[in-house]
Amino acid sequence: MTMTDASAVPAIAIEGLHHSYGANTVLRGLDLTVRRGEIYALLGGNGAGKSTTLSALLGFVAPQAGTVRVCGIDPVADPRSARAVMAYVPENVSLYEHLTARENIGYFLSLAQTGQGQDAIESGLSAVGLAPEAWDKRLSGFSKGMRQKVAIALALARDVPVLLLDEPTSALDMTVQVQIVDLLRNLQRKYGLAYLFISHDLKVVRAMSHKVM
């Protein structure tokens, strides 16, 4: 595939996705396309199928009908390759309390076998606006907003084109919510990432997204 062909492939492409849990159908023919440089929001309450959509993109849920592709890759058939081009930031970030911000990112980069070193780690931490004096402090003393920044810094250090975010501003006070929204918008403009995020907060969705479903 040439560079031109690769750039023409949507970052996320979902066509006719159906999925049910027993008799409960949560996705009925979902169509969704997100390209590099776009921020797409899935808005809705519990049971609307938002988390199932993310699980399908991560390869944890196999479509009962339809197709799911991440940068042209089927995440069920080739989960390793699909996860190599995306990063997932959950609502409750799972990082190690006893490790520093720098150590956490370094550890997860080593697990992903990205080959990224200290330069990438420091670049990511700097890009999210985490104060340098916090880089070598344990996460046990971090606020939720600071943990979110570390998780986003990890995504940047991995240098992936697709970022999936699950309720990125949940349980944050209004000031920190604004900071996270501004951060994500600035990073999208700087790096041309494709974002898909889920939220129940209409204000956050309006502030962040180019498209809403």
N, C-alpha and C positions, 0 to 999 in steps of 0.2 A: 504494500500500500504506500503511495507517495504521500509527501507531507500535505499536499493540497487535498488529496482524498481523505486523509486522517482528519483534517480540520473541518471537512464537510460532514463528518459523522456526528450526529447529536451526542452530547455528553450523556443524556438519559433519553431513552426512547421506549415507551410503553404503548402497546397497541392491543386493544380488546381484552384487557386483563380481567379475568374472572377468578374469584376465590370464595369458597364457602367453608364454614366450620360446622359440619353437620348440616342441619336444616337452616342455619343462619348464613345468608349470603351477604358478604360485606363489600365485595367489589363486583360490579356489574358492567363489564365492557369498558374499563378505564382506558382512556387514551391520554397520553401526556408526553410532551417533548420539551426538553430543556437543553439549550445550546450553551456553549462557552460564553461567559459574560452575562448570563441571565440568572435572576433570582426568582424562583418559583415557590409559592407557598401553597400548602394543603391546609385548608381551614375547616375546622369542624369539631364536634364534640366526641365523647367516647363512643366507640363502636362505629365510627364513620368510615373506617378502613385505612386511616392514615398510617398507623403502625404496621399494618399488613403490607402496605405499599413499600415502606422502607425495608421490611423483612424480605420482600420479593427482590428488591434491588441488591440486598446483601447476600442473596442466595439461600436464605433460610426457609423460604416458602416457595414451592414450585407452582407455577401457574397451572390452574386447572383448565384454562383456555387462554389464548392470547400469547403475546411475547413480551419479554423484558430484556433490554440491552443497556449496558453501561459502556460508553465509548465503543459500541459495536460488539461487546462481549456478552455472552449469555452467562449470568452469574450462577445459574444452577449447574450448567454443563462445565463451566470453568471458573469456579469460585475464586481460586487463587489469583488468576489473572484479573478478574473483575475487581477484587478487593485491592489489588495493587494500584488501581487508578482512582480509588475513592477513599475518603476518610469519613468516619461516622462519629459524631459528637452526640452522645445520649443526653437525656434530660439530667440524669445524675451521673456525672463524670466519674468513671472508674479509673482512678490513679492510685499510686501507692503512697500512703500517708507518711511512711518513714523515709521516703526518698525526697530529694529536692526537686524543684522544677526541672533543672538541667538533667538530673539523673533519670527522672521519669521519661523524658523525651528520648534520652540516649538509650534507655532500656527498650522502649517500644520500637525505636528505629532498628535496634539490633535484632529484635524478634522478626521484624519485617524484612530484614536483610536488604535494606535499601542502599547501603554503602555510604549514607550521609554521615558527616562528621560534626565536629564542634562548630564549624562555621555555619552549617545549616541550622543547628540548634539555637545558636545565638541570634542568627538572623530571624528565626521564627519568633523567639521571645521578644526581640526588639520590635518586630512588626506589630505584635498585639499590644504593645505599650506597657508590658510588665516591667516595672522598675528593675534595673540591673541588680540592686541590692537584694531583690527577692529571688533571683535566679538560683541561688545556692542555699535557700532556706527550705526546710521540710514542708510538705503540703499540709501537714497536720495543723499548721497555723494559718492556712489560707482561707479566705472567704469563698463562697460559691462563685462569685464573679471572677475572682482570681483563678480558680480552678478551671472555669470555662475558658479563660484566656490561655492557660497552659494547654488545654486540649486543642484549641484552635492553632496554637503555635506548633503543636505536634503535626497537625495536618499540613501546615505550611512547610515544615521541615521535610516532610515526606514528598513535597512537590507533586501533589496529585491534582488533576483537573476538576474533580467532582467532590463536593462537600455536602454530606447529609447531616441535617441538624434536627434534633428532636426537642422541641420546646426550649430553644436556646436562652430565653429570658425568664423561664418559669421560676417563681419564688425569689426573684431578685427585686430589690427596691427600685423605685422609679428612676433614680439617678443612675444606677448601674445598668438598668435596662437600656436607657438612652445611650450609655457608653458602649454596650455590646452591639446595639443596632448600628451606631455610627462606625464602630470598628469593622463590622461585617460588610457594610456598604463600601467603606474605604478599601478594604482588602479586595473586594470584588472588582472595583475599578482598577486597582493597581495590578492584580494578578490575572484578571479575566477568568476567574473561577466560575463554575456552574454550581449554584446552590439549589438544593431542594430542602425546604424545612417545613416542619409541621408545627402548628400552633392553634390554640383556641382563642388567642388574644388578637382581636381585630385591629387594635391600635398598632401593635407590633407588625402585623401583616401589611398594613397600609404603609408603614414607615419603611419597610425593608424591600418589599417584593415588586417585581415587574409584572408578574402574572400570578393570579390566584385561582385556585379550584376549590 
